[in-house]
Amino acid sequence: MVFMQRTDIQSDIWKQDVTFEKEKLYLIEANSGTGKSSLCSFIYGYRNDYLGNILFDTDDIHSYNISKWTDMRKRHIALLWQELRLFPELTAMENVMIKNKLTGFQKKTVINSWFEQLGIDDKKDAKIGQMSYGQQQRVALIRTLCQPFDFVFADEPISHLDDQNAAIMGQILTDEAKRQGAGVITTSIGKHIQLNYDKTFKL
């Protein structure tokens, strides 16, 4: 993989055979500089500069064309990016509805309930650029869940949240994954969602 030339790597991921299964929860713990963001980009198909193979079921993702990746990202893989990738000039609800209008997946009542549960119901009409990073993280989660998926990948999802909101975010994430029969993979270089993980990997 990305660190193939190094001989000092001690990792549960790099240079290993790893399998992620649907309906299970995984935590990937990492130190800074060990390739956490690279791993996310590899799995999501944004980068392919690695050695080895990444398989979805039995399909090597190196064979995917643009059309196949579009379908995978729309129907099978959901990714909550560490840098969130929200539009600062749009409101919280507009950011969410851009995604949901593309997929037509979540009911507006469900989306509204998530805003309420996450304590940002009064921020639906606020522009993202005027919200705190922790509030933006919660908006990004709602947007991420507005699609069908087999796996949801959350990169540092609660780095700016207090324990109570982190717990609520974890509950919403796992509830939706369970409803869809999907797997959850979270990454962390420190604070992480407290879930009943089936397996923890050291990156």
N, C-alpha and C positions, 0 to 999 in steps of 0.2 A: 504494500500500500504506500501511503505518502512518506513513511519513514523507513522504507525498505533498505536504504543504504546504511542506516544506523544499526549498530550491533548492541547498543546498551538499552534498547527498548524493553521495558517490563510493562506489558499491557494485556488486558483481557480482550481487547478489540483488535489492535494492529497485529498483523502477522498471525492471526488466529482464525479458526472457523467458528462463526457465531451465528446463531439462529434466533430470530425474534418471532414469536407466535402470537396470533390473534387471541384476544380475550385475556392477555396477561399484561402485567405492569413491570416496566424495566426502568432502572435508574443507571445513568452513566455518569460516574463521578470523575472529574478531570481537574488537573492543575492547569494553570495558564500556560499556553504554548504547546500543549500536547495534541492539538488537532481537533478540538471539539467542533469549532465552526467548519473546519474542512469536512469532518464526518457528516454534518448536516447537509452541506452542499453536495457531497457525493451521493448520499441517499436520495436527495431531491432532484438529482440530475443537473444541477447548476455547474458542476465541475466533473471532469472525467480524467484528470491527471493523476491517476493512481494505478498501481499494479495489483493484480488480483481480480476477483469477481464479486459483484454484488448481484444477487438473484432475487427477483420477486417471484415467488413460487419456483418455477424452474426456468424462468426467462432471465437471461443476462441483460442487464439494463444498457450495456454497451450497444445492443442491437436496436434500441428504441429510436424512432424518428420523432420529429416535432409533434406530429399528430398523436403518437402513442404517449408521449410525455404530457401533452395537454389533457388527454383523457385520464392519465394516472393522477395528475395533480387536481383534477376536478372531481374525481370519483373515488380515489383509493388512498391517497396520501394527503394528510393535512399537516401543515407545518406552522408552528408559532415561532417566528423568528425572534432572536434575541434583540435585534434592532427594530422590531415591530413592523416597520414598513407601512405606516399609516400616512394618510394625506393630511398634513397639518392645516391646510386651508379649509378642509371640510369638517363638518360636525362629527361627533362620535357616532350618531345614528347613521349619518350618510356613509361613513367609512364601513359600517357593518352592512348596510343595505346594498352597497356596490357589489359585495360578494354574494349576498343572498339573492339578489336579482339575477345574477349569473347562474346560480344553481337552483333557485326556487325551492330550497330544501327545508328551511325552518319557517314555522309559523311566526307571525309578528307577535303573537301573545307569548310565545316561548322566549323570543328575543327580549321583549319587555321584562319578562320575569327575571331573566339573567341580569339585566341592568339593575333591577331592584335588589336582587340577592347580593350583588357585588357592591352595593352601596353607591352606585353612580347613576341612579335613576334621574337625578336632577342635572346630570351632565349630558343628557342625550342630545341637546341642542347647542352644546358648547363646542367650539372649534378645538380640534385636537391640539393645535399649537398653544392653546391657553390652558391645557390640562397638565397636571403633574405626571411624572413618568409612571408612577404606580397606577394612576387612573388610566393612563394609556395602555398599560399592560392588561388591564381588565377588559378594555375595549377590544384589544387585539385578540384576546381569548374568545370573546363572543364572535368576532368575525371569523376566526379560525374554525369554529364549530358550525358554521353555516354551510356545511357541505357533507356529503356522504364520505366515509373513509373506512379503510381496513386498519390503518394505523394513524395515530396522531403523534407527531414528534414535537415536543416542547423544549426549546433551547433557552435555558435560564429563565423560566417563566415567572418566578416570584422574587427576583433580586431586589425589588424596591417595595415589597409589600410587608405589612405587619403580619404577625402569626394568624390573627383572626381572618383577615382577607385572603391570606395564602391558603388557609384551610377551606374556605368557601370556594376559592378558585379550583382547588384540587377536587372537591366534591362534585362541582359542575362538570369538570373535565372527565372524571371517571364515570359519572352517571351517564353522560352522553356516549362515552366509549362503550359502556356496558349495553346501552340501548341499541347500539349499532353492531354489537358483537366484535368490537375492534380492540386492538392492542394499543398501549400507551408507552411511549419512550420519552423520558425526560432527561435532561442533562443539567449538570451543576458543577460549578467550581467552588461552591461554598454552601449557602443556604439552599435547601431543596424542599419540594412539597413532601409533607409527611404522609406517605401512602403505604399500604401493605404490599410492597414490591415483591414480585415473584423472584426477581434476581437483580443483583447490583453488579455492575461492571466497573472496573477501574481502567480509565483510558490511559 
